[in-house]
Amino acid sequence: MGRACRELKDKLQDDFGSDFDDYQTAIKLYEKWEQLHRETLAYQEEIEV
């Protein structure tokens, strides 16, 4: 996940433009982030109980 994010960030910052593959990568990274966020919240709720 970290490598894909770094590569996408570098590509966009270097102004190489983006394509549909970059869009798909961004969507997948966001979905992974959402899943991690949900799991983190659930874990925090378990600890607080």
Secondary structure per residue as TSV (DSSP state, phi and psi in degrees):
chain	resnum	aa	ss	phi	psi
A	1	M	-	360.0	-43.8
A	2	G	H	-62.4	-41.7
A	3	R	H	-65.8	-45.4
A	4	A	H	-61.9	-40.0
A	5	C	H	-65.2	-45.4
A	6	R	H	-61.2	-44.7
A	7	E	H	-63.4	-42.3
A	8	L	H	-65.5	-43.9
A	9	K	H	-60.7	-47.0
A	10	D	H	-61.1	-43.2
A	11	K	H	-62.5	-44.4
A	12	L	H	-70.0	-38.3
A	13	Q	H	-68.8	-33.7
A	14	D	T	-80.6	2.2
A	15	D	T	63.9	34.0
A	16	F	-	-80.6	-4.5
A	17	G	-	80.8	172.7
A	18	S	-	-132.8	162.5
A	19	D	-	-133.4	-171.8
A	20	F	H	-63.5	-35.9
A	21	D	H	-62.1	-39.3
A	22	D	H	-64.9	-38.7
A	23	Y	H	-62.2	-45.0
A	24	Q	H	-63.1	-39.7
A	25	T	H	-61.9	-44.1
A	26	A	H	-62.2	-42.0
A	27	I	H	-62.4	-46.4
A	28	K	H	-62.6	-42.0
A	29	L	H	-63.7	-41.2
A	30	Y	H	-65.1	-40.9
A	31	E	H	-63.4	-39.7
A	32	K	H	-65.6	-39.5
A	33	W	H	-63.3	-44.0
A	34	E	H	-59.1	-43.6
A	35	Q	H	-63.2	-45.7
A	36	L	H	-61.6	-40.7
A	37	H	H	-63.0	-45.8
A	38	R	H	-61.5	-43.5
A	39	E	H	-64.6	-38.0
A	40	T	H	-64.8	-44.3
A	41	L	H	-63.0	-42.3
A	42	A	H	-63.3	-41.5
A	43	Y	H	-64.3	-42.0
A	44	Q	H	-63.0	-38.8
A	45	E	H	-64.6	-38.3
A	46	E	H	-62.9	-40.7
A	47	I	H	-68.6	-38.4
A	48	E	H	-71.7	-21.2
A	49	V	-	-73.8	360.0
